[in-house]
Amino acid sequence: PEAGRRLTRAALDRGQAVDDAPAAGGALLNLAVVELFAGERRTARTLVEQAVEALHPQGYLRLEAWTRLLAAELAVGDGDTEVLHRHGPPAAAIFARLGCRIGTPRAAALPQRS
């Protein structure tokens, strides 16, 4: 995990140094995956949230939707309904708008607000 962390942090630093929000968002998402594989779920969740923040204003809807879905799925696993409901419905709406045949049913399978 250390090599993965080092390389993805270098990519993140480079993206941030030139105000390249899509690059930074992608690097944050990659770093979140490294942290998940390293067993650092809490850190991964924080990084996914940061990736959503970086990607949202950029207009890369499919990437934003998948990142939001990851945030929501991690929240389900941790019983965090606040984060689930902050990211699940927007992910579902974006997938539906794009007609994504994989993302739409996956987002629809998330627990709904009761």
MDTraj code that builds the backbone (N, CA, C; nanometers):
import mdtraj as md
import numpy as np

residues = "PRO GLU ALA GLY ARG ARG LEU THR ARG ALA ALA LEU ASP ARG GLY GLN ALA VAL ASP ASP ALA PRO ALA ALA GLY GLY ALA LEU LEU ASN LEU ALA VAL VAL GLU LEU PHE ALA GLY GLU ARG ARG THR ALA ARG THR LEU VAL GLU GLN ALA VAL GLU ALA LEU HIS PRO GLN GLY TYR LEU ARG LEU GLU ALA TRP THR ARG LEU LEU ALA ALA GLU LEU ALA VAL GLY ASP GLY ASP THR GLU VAL LEU HIS ARG HIS GLY PRO PRO ALA ALA ALA ILE PHE ALA ARG LEU GLY CYS ARG ILE GLY THR PRO ARG ALA ALA ALA LEU PRO GLN ARG SER".split()
xyz = np.array([
    [0.0801, -0.1222, 0.0000],
    [0.0000, 0.0000, 0.0000],
    [0.0842, 0.1284, 0.0000],
    [0.2054, 0.1196, 0.0573],
    [0.2866, 0.2425, 0.0674],
    [0.3245, 0.2969, -0.0699],
    [0.3611, 0.2096, -0.1616],
    [0.3969, 0.2557, -0.2963],
    [0.2749, 0.3166, -0.3645],
    [0.1601, 0.2541, -0.3484],
    [0.0369, 0.3086, -0.4056],
    [0.0032, 0.4445, -0.3474],
    [0.0175, 0.4567, -0.2173],
    [-0.0070, 0.5861, -0.1528],
    [0.0879, 0.6928, -0.2062],
    [0.2152, 0.6574, -0.2142],
    [0.3160, 0.7540, -0.2586],
    [0.2871, 0.8006, -0.4014],
    [0.2575, 0.7072, -0.4899],
    [0.2334, 0.7423, -0.6294],
    [0.1039, 0.8221, -0.6479],
    [-0.0010, 0.7819, -0.5794],
    [-0.1271, 0.8553, -0.5959],
    [-0.1212, 0.9911, -0.5284],
    [-0.0489, 1.0024, -0.4189],
    [-0.0317, 1.1347, -0.3565],
    [0.0501, 1.2271, -0.4462],
    [0.1484, 1.1714, -0.5166],
    [0.2257, 1.2525, -0.6121],
    [0.1347, 1.3024, -0.7238],
    [0.0468, 1.2156, -0.7742],
    [-0.0476, 1.2571, -0.8783],
    [-0.1430, 1.3634, -0.8252],
    [-0.1896, 1.3453, -0.7027],
    [-0.2783, 1.4436, -0.6406],
    [-0.2079, 1.5777, -0.6267],
    [-0.0857, 1.5753, -0.5768],
    [-0.0095, 1.6998, -0.5605],
    [0.0083, 1.7718, -0.6936],
    [0.0363, 1.6977, -0.7990],
    [0.0551, 1.7592, -0.9309],
    [-0.0744, 1.8198, -0.9826],
    [-0.1845, 1.7492, -0.9647],
    [-0.3130, 1.8028, -1.0091],
    [-0.3506, 1.9281, -0.9331],
    [-0.3299, 1.9258, -0.8024],
    [-0.3629, 2.0421, -0.7204],
    [-0.2709, 2.1599, -0.7492],
    [-0.1459, 2.1323, -0.7817],
    [-0.0485, 2.2392, -0.8068],
    [-0.0869, 2.3256, -0.9262],
    [-0.1592, 2.2668, -1.0207],
    [-0.1988, 2.3430, -1.1395],
    [-0.3502, 2.3653, -1.1447],
    [-0.4151, 2.3499, -1.0309],
    [-0.5606, 2.3690, -1.0206],
    [-0.6382, 2.2844, -1.1208],
    [-0.5937, 2.1609, -1.1407],
    [-0.6615, 2.0676, -1.2308],
    [-0.7559, 1.9823, -1.1470],
    [-0.8778, 2.0324, -1.1266],
    [-0.9731, 1.9634, -1.0394],
    [-1.0087, 1.8232, -1.0877],
    [-1.0274, 1.7996, -1.2183],
    [-1.0549, 1.6611, -1.2600],
    [-0.9393, 1.5662, -1.2275],
    [-0.8158, 1.6120, -1.2469],
    [-0.7008, 1.5277, -1.2129],
    [-0.6954, 1.5036, -1.0626],
    [-0.7191, 1.6076, -0.9845],
    [-0.7181, 1.5929, -0.8388],
    [-0.8298, 1.4995, -0.7939],
    [-0.9478, 1.5155, -0.8520],
    [-1.0599, 1.4280, -0.8170],
    [-1.0299, 1.2829, -0.8486],
    [-0.9713, 1.2587, -0.9660],
    [-0.9342, 1.1227, -1.0027],
    [-0.8277, 1.0664, -0.9109],
    [-0.7296, 1.1485, -0.8755],
    [-0.6247, 1.1032, -0.7843],
    [-0.6819, 1.0728, -0.6459],
    [-0.7751, 1.1554, -0.6004],
    [-0.8396, 1.1293, -0.4709],
    [-0.9151, 0.9970, -0.4744],
    [-0.9842, 0.9724, -0.5848],
    [-1.0577, 0.8470, -0.5991],
    [-0.9615, 0.7284, -0.6021],
    [-0.8525, 0.7416, -0.6760],
    [-0.7518, 0.6349, -0.6789],
    [-0.6923, 0.6106, -0.5407],
    [-0.6631, 0.7183, -0.4698],
    [-0.6070, 0.7051, -0.3355],
    [-0.7080, 0.6381, -0.2417],
    [-0.8356, 0.6675, -0.2590],
    [-0.9392, 0.6024, -0.1782],
    [-0.9373, 0.4515, -0.1998],
    [-0.9196, 0.4094, -0.3236],
    [-0.9145, 0.2659, -0.3533],
    [-0.7910, 0.2028, -0.2886],
    [-0.6780, 0.2712, -0.2948],
    [-0.5566, 0.2215, -0.2285],
    [-0.5837, 0.2034, -0.0798],
    [-0.6485, 0.3017, -0.0191],
    [-0.6773, 0.2940, 0.1247],
    [-0.7755, 0.1813, 0.1563],
    [-0.8720, 0.1591, 0.0685],
    [-0.9644, 0.0469, 0.0896],
    [-0.8886, -0.0852, 0.0900],
    [-0.8006, -0.1030, -0.0066],
    [-0.7220, -0.2266, -0.0121],
    [-0.6284, -0.2392, 0.1075],
    [-0.5875, -0.1264, 0.1635],
    [-0.5004, -0.1280, 0.2814],
    [-0.5800, -0.1477, 0.4106],
    [-0.7124, -0.1548, 0.4003],
    [-0.7956, -0.1742, 0.5183],
    [-0.8282, -0.0461, 0.5929],
    [-0.8017, 0.0677, 0.5318],
    [-0.8273, 0.1980, 0.5950],
    [-0.9588, 0.2562, 0.5432],
    [-1.0669, 0.1957, 0.5835],
    [-1.1995, 0.2319, 0.5330],
    [-1.2374, 0.3758, 0.5651],
    [-1.2123, 0.4196, 0.6858],
    [-1.2493, 0.5568, 0.7257],
    [-1.1753, 0.6594, 0.6391],
    [-1.0465, 0.6358, 0.6185],
    [-0.9680, 0.7249, 0.5334],
    [-1.0209, 0.7212, 0.3904],
    [-1.0531, 0.6027, 0.3426],
    [-1.1075, 0.5882, 0.2074],
    [-1.2375, 0.6665, 0.1922],
    [-1.3232, 0.6586, 0.2910],
    [-1.4504, 0.7310, 0.2838],
    [-1.4279, 0.8811, 0.2769],
    [-1.3352, 0.9309, 0.3546],
    [-1.3031, 1.0742, 0.3523],
    [-1.2526, 1.1146, 0.2141],
    [-1.1667, 1.0331, 0.1565],
    [-1.1116, 1.0637, 0.0250],
    [-1.2183, 1.0588, -0.0843],
    [-1.3114, 0.9648, -0.0739],
    [-1.4203, 0.9583, -0.1721],
    [-1.5059, 1.0844, -0.1629],
    [-1.5346, 1.1285, -0.0419],
    [-1.6112, 1.2534, -0.0240],
    [-1.5375, 1.3713, -0.0874],
    [-1.4058, 1.3776, -0.0687],
    [-1.3267, 1.4846, -0.1284],
    [-1.3267, 1.4745, -0.2802],
    [-1.3247, 1.3523, -0.3320],
    [-1.3297, 1.3328, -0.4770],
    [-1.4619, 1.3835, -0.5340],
    [-1.5725, 1.3562, -0.4647],
    [-1.7025, 1.4074, -0.5096],
    [-1.6982, 1.5599, -0.5160],
    [-1.6440, 1.6216, -0.4119],
    [-1.6355, 1.7685, -0.4085],
    [-1.5531, 1.8225, -0.5245],
    [-1.4443, 1.7539, -0.5581],
    [-1.3590, 1.7993, -0.6681],
    [-1.4254, 1.7768, -0.8038],
    [-1.4972, 1.6673, -0.8188],
    [-1.5539, 1.6315, -0.9490],
    [-1.6867, 1.7002, -0.9782],
    [-1.7650, 1.7275, -0.8770],
    [-1.9013, 1.7790, -0.8974],
    [-1.9085, 1.9001, -0.9914],
    [-1.8299, 2.0034, -0.9703],
    [-1.8461, 2.1211, -1.0562],
    [-1.7848, 2.1057, -1.1956],
    [-1.7209, 1.9945, -1.2225],
    [-1.6473, 1.9797, -1.3486],
    [-1.7328, 1.9341, -1.4661],
    [-1.8486, 1.8757, -1.4374],
    [-1.9372, 1.8336, -1.5453],
    [-1.9124, 1.6937, -1.5991],
    [-1.8260, 1.6169, -1.5339],
    [-1.8042, 1.4782, -1.5739],
    [-1.9075, 1.3926, -1.5012],
    [-2.0288, 1.3920, -1.5545],
    [-2.1421, 1.3362, -1.4820],
    [-2.1276, 1.1878, -1.4496],
    [-2.0833, 1.1103, -1.5449],
    [-2.0725, 0.9659, -1.5194],
    [-1.9700, 0.9386, -1.4083],
    [-1.8572, 1.0063, -1.4125],
    [-1.7555, 0.9887, -1.3086],
    [-1.8080, 1.0369, -1.1732],
    [-1.8786, 1.1486, -1.1735],
    [-1.9380, 1.1965, -1.0484],
    [-2.0381, 1.0955, -0.9936],
    [-2.1215, 1.0405, -1.0812],
    [-2.2229, 0.9446, -1.0356],
    [-2.1587, 0.8207, -0.9746],
    [-2.0556, 0.7665, -1.0398],
    [-1.9904, 0.6475, -0.9854],
    [-1.9202, 0.6779, -0.8532],
    [-1.8643, 0.7967, -0.8421],
    [-1.7973, 0.8346, -0.7170],
    [-1.9003, 0.8509, -0.6060],
    [-2.0125, 0.9140, -0.6377],
    [-2.1201, 0.9261, -0.5384],
    [-2.1743, 0.7891, -0.4985],
    [-2.1874, 0.7000, -0.5954],
    [-2.2361, 0.5662, -0.5638],
    [-2.1398, 0.4945, -0.4698],
    [-2.0106, 0.5081, -0.4943],
    [-1.9122, 0.4482, -0.4033],
    [-1.9272, 0.5063, -0.2635],
    [-1.9423, 0.6373, -0.2539],
    [-1.9607, 0.7005, -0.1225],
    [-2.0849, 0.6443, -0.0536],
    [-2.1926, 0.6288, -0.1294],
    [-2.3177, 0.5770, -0.0723],
    [-2.3034, 0.4313, -0.0302],
    [-2.2387, 0.3500, -0.1128],
    [-2.2224, 0.2087, -0.0785],
    [-2.1327, 0.1905, 0.0442],
    [-2.0283, 0.2693, 0.0541],
    [-1.9446, 0.2627, 0.1740],
    [-2.0240, 0.3064, 0.2964],
    [-2.1091, 0.4065, 0.2798],
    [-2.1921, 0.4543, 0.3911],
    [-2.2894, 0.3460, 0.4362],
    [-2.3462, 0.2724, 0.3415],
    [-2.4371, 0.1631, 0.3774],
    [-2.3634, 0.0634, 0.4655],
    [-2.2439, 0.0272, 0.4242],
    [-2.1653, -0.0695, 0.5003],
    [-2.1329, -0.0238, 0.6410],
    [-2.1279, 0.1074, 0.6601],
    [-2.0960, 0.1627, 0.7915],
    [-2.2191, 0.2142, 0.8666],
    [-2.3368, 0.1980, 0.8077],
    [-2.4588, 0.2435, 0.8731],
    [-2.4724, 0.3947, 0.8790],
    [-2.4093, 0.4654, 0.7883],
    [-2.4108, 0.6118, 0.7861],
    [-2.5203, 0.6599, 0.6913],
    [-2.6406, 0.6764, 0.7441],
    [-2.7533, 0.7131, 0.6590],
    [-2.7431, 0.8563, 0.6058],
    [-2.6767, 0.9441, 0.6786],
    [-2.6617, 1.0819, 0.6314],
    [-2.5845, 1.0861, 0.4996],
    [-2.4700, 1.0191, 0.4952],
    [-2.3895, 1.0168, 0.3727],
    [-2.4614, 0.9370, 0.2638],
    [-2.5255, 0.8274, 0.3006],
    [-2.6028, 0.7492, 0.2042],
    [-2.7033, 0.8379, 0.1321],
    [-2.7789, 0.9159, 0.2072],
    [-2.8841, 0.9975, 0.1471],
    [-2.8309, 1.1248, 0.0817],
    [-2.7093, 1.1639, 0.1160],
    [-2.6481, 1.2788, 0.0493],
    [-2.5979, 1.2398, -0.0900],
    [-2.5540, 1.1152, -0.1065],
    [-2.4935, 1.0756, -0.2335],
    [-2.5767, 0.9771, -0.3151],
    [-2.6559, 0.8941, -0.2509],
    [-2.7337, 0.7942, -0.3251],
    [-2.8334, 0.8541, -0.4230],
    [-2.9224, 0.9423, -0.3779],
    [-3.0198, 0.9992, -0.4724],
    [-2.9576, 1.0781, -0.5872],
    [-2.8543, 1.1611, -0.5626],
    [-2.7935, 1.2280, -0.6782],
    [-2.7290, 1.1293, -0.7761],
    [-2.6659, 1.0237, -0.7244],
    [-2.6072, 0.9228, -0.8126],
    [-2.7160, 0.8587, -0.8977],
    [-2.8266, 0.8215, -0.8340],
    [-2.9368, 0.7593, -0.9073],
    [-2.9922, 0.8535, -1.0143],
    [-3.0075, 0.9796, -0.9798],
    [-3.0609, 1.0766, -1.0760],
    [-2.9677, 1.0955, -1.1955],
    [-2.8389, 1.1030, -1.1689],
    [-2.7432, 1.1196, -1.2796],
    [-2.7427, 0.9957, -1.3684],
    [-2.7385, 0.8782, -1.3082],
    [-2.7400, 0.7554, -1.3876],
    [-2.8664, 0.7478, -1.4732],
    [-2.9799, 0.7807, -1.4145],
    [-3.1056, 0.7767, -1.4898],
    [-3.1021, 0.8759, -1.6061],
    [-3.0534, 0.9954, -1.5799],
    [-3.0435, 1.0989, -1.6833],
    [-2.9533, 1.0545, -1.7984],
    [-2.8449, 0.9833, -1.7650],
    [-2.7513, 0.9363, -1.8667],
    [-2.7960, 0.8058, -1.9330],
    [-2.8964, 0.7416, -1.8732],
    [-2.9414, 0.6130, -1.9257],
    [-2.8399, 0.5014, -1.9028],
    [-2.7678, 0.5100, -1.7926],
    [-2.6642, 0.4109, -1.7615],
    [-2.7302, 0.2801, -1.7178],
    [-2.7117, 0.1765, -1.7971],
    [-2.7783, 0.0482, -1.7700],
    [-2.7149, -0.0293, -1.6555],
    [-2.5944, 0.0069, -1.6170],
    [-2.5291, -0.0605, -1.5041],
    [-2.5493, 0.0208, -1.3763],
    [-2.5250, 0.1512, -1.3824],
    [-2.5339, 0.2353, -1.2643],
    [-2.6754, 0.2550, -1.2124],
    [-2.7722, 0.2657, -1.3039],
    [-2.9099, 0.2933, -1.2611],
    [-2.9640, 0.1854, -1.1669],
    [-2.9575, 0.0577, -1.2037],
    [-3.0096, -0.0432, -1.1101],
    [-2.9259, -0.0561, -0.9826],
    [-2.7977, -0.0321, -0.9954],
    [-2.7127, -0.0418, -0.8762],
    [-2.7476, 0.0677, -0.7766],
    [-2.7687, 0.1897, -0.8264],
    [-2.8086, 0.2999, -0.7373],
    [-2.9492, 0.2758, -0.6824],
    [-3.0364, 0.2184, -0.7644],
    [-3.1734, 0.1901, -0.7188],
    [-3.1758, 0.0848, -0.6084],
    [-3.0720, 0.0019, -0.6020],
    [-3.0656, -0.1032, -0.4998],
    [-3.0221, -0.0493, -0.3632],
    [-2.9785, 0.0758, -0.3579],
    [-2.9407, 0.1339, -0.2285],
    [-3.0629, 0.1449, -0.1380],
    [-3.0446, 0.1325, -0.0073],
    [-3.1579, 0.1523, 0.0843],
    [-3.2168, 0.2928, 0.0666],
    [-3.3469, 0.2988, 0.0697],
    [-3.4172, 0.4258, 0.0546],
    [-3.4509, 0.4825, 0.1920],
    [-3.4748, 0.6114, 0.1929],
    [-3.5151, 0.6788, 0.3163],
    [-3.6494, 0.6241, 0.3616],
    [-3.6626, 0.5993, 0.4913],
    [-3.7913, 0.5464, 0.5403],
    [-3.8704, 0.6516, 0.6136],
])
top = md.Topology()
chain = top.add_chain()
for i, resn in enumerate(residues, 1):
    res = top.add_residue(resn, chain, resSeq=i)
    for name in ("N", "CA", "C"):
        top.add_atom(name, md.element.get_by_symbol(name[0]), res)
traj = md.Trajectory(xyz[None], top)
